[in-house]
């Protein structure tokens, strides 16, 4: 595996863990984090450059970190976050096709 991929994996797990702490300390709610991540994804996918210049698989690559963090946020417990592989699998299972793929 590419070292950069491992670094991104570690960064995503760190952010997911921080989000977990923010929720359980009452600083943010699961819904607030979810809304922020969905807004960020909508901003990315609404960008003409992303929609017109990138293939569907590259769009998925751009959106993967946001979708990963959404899954981590929605599936968190009071003490932990699911494993990277479980969360990545969940992202793949919940992905919907883009409008130009229908």
Secondary structure, 3 states (H helix, E strand, C coil): CCHHHHHHHHHHHHHHHHHHHHHHCCCCCHHHHHHHHHHHHHHHHCCHHHHHHCCHHHHHHHHHHHHHHHHHHHCCCCCCCCCHHHHHHHHHHHCCCCHHHC
